[in-house]
Amino acid sequence: MGMLVDGVWHDVWYDTKATKGHFKRSASQFRNWITPDGAPGPSGEGGFAAEADRYHLYVSYACPWAHRTLIFRTLKKLEGLITVSVVDPLMLSKGWEFKGENGGTLDPLFGASALYEVYLKADPHYSGRVTVPVLWDKKQNRMVSNESAEIIRMFNSAFDDLTGSTDDFYPEILRAEIDALNDRIYDTVNNGVYKAGFATTQEAYEGSVTTLFETLDSLEDRLQKNRYLTGGRITEADWRLFTTLVRFDPVYVGHFKCNIRRIADYPNLYGYLRELYQVPGVAATLNMRHIKEHYYRSHTMINPTGIVPVGPAIDLSAPHGREKLKAA
Ligand SMILES: N[C@@H](CCC(=O)N[C@@H](CS)C(=O)NCC(=O)O)C(=O)O
């Protein structure tokens, strides 16, 4: 675990002293957009046109933010167009590394042994955290983006002419509702579990865990009548929630102390989780071994023995029973 400061790697853990025990996630710095014709997107520079075999995605199977991009790559039929590298599940003194074993790959672009070397190719003076996912442009040899929320928006629409996929997970008519759901779910659930888990004061932990479960309780109510978060169709908001829900009982309940309830205790959320998992292609994006290994063995200050728990016994392929609710 560490970060780059003016192009030099430092092995340091998150500094929560300055924030009274609260974990603060820093903003991503590479914010360009792939567009159908290379026109500039909402931020960054233009020049990143959608093309087959031009872009490469660096992910960790463990990471919920990277997981979103893998799901969109599959659902939007981009697997043949965008290549992928997978880091080793352990994130220790060199940060994310390429080992080429047990489901992780090597780095085919630069032969890097650690992801920070890829960040240095993008900017030799980079200062900041070295995070996954990273979307790389092989043609211009530049980093397109390291912000998953924006990478999934690009995948949702930029390549449609090449793939013929017209599935739209961010439809115009639902955008305001999706944005509002995303804001709350990002802050209190996706990032909420990390805020609880990385808190270094009792007060910071209790505040985050309370807010997290208030949101889960309200989502449980919402999913009583709605098949998906916005109603009858699956949107981006569902996939962003899914990657946290699927890690919740195996990791966040124990490792991050998010243990007021389990997802398995919420009938609607649990059925919804199983339904999303059963969408064709999605199960193959999930690697539970990498997920458990990463959290329980990388955060040595939280789990010094590095023991990875065996359970819980969960069958995500069991019938979900959500058909009784209307789908669009
Ligand atoms: N805002 C980023 C956050 C990504 C992120 O924080 N990824 C974590 C893994 S789950 C990471 O790589 N952390 C390394 C670090 O913070 O040093 C995104 O959504 O793309």
The ligand as a Gaussian input file, in Angstrom:
#p B3LYP/6-31G(d) Opt

LIG

0 1
 N      -12.631000       6.793000      -7.816000
 C      -11.960000       5.618000      -8.182000
 C      -11.637000       4.790000      -6.962000
 C      -10.921000       3.528000      -7.291000
 C      -10.235000       2.917000      -6.054000
 O      -10.184000       3.535000      -4.989000
 N       -9.714000       1.691000      -6.209000
 C       -9.033000       1.045000      -5.092000
 C       -9.259000      -0.450000      -5.082000
 S      -10.866000      -0.922000      -4.619000
 C       -7.530000       1.203000      -5.242000
 O       -6.984000       0.927000      -6.289000
 N       -6.893000       1.643000      -4.160000
 C       -5.475000       1.801000      -4.090000
 C       -5.076000       2.947000      -3.208000
 O       -5.953000       3.680000      -2.730000
 O       -3.884000       3.112000      -3.023000
 C      -12.844000       4.880000      -9.155000
 O      -14.032000       4.676000      -8.857000
 O      -12.370000       4.533000     -10.232000

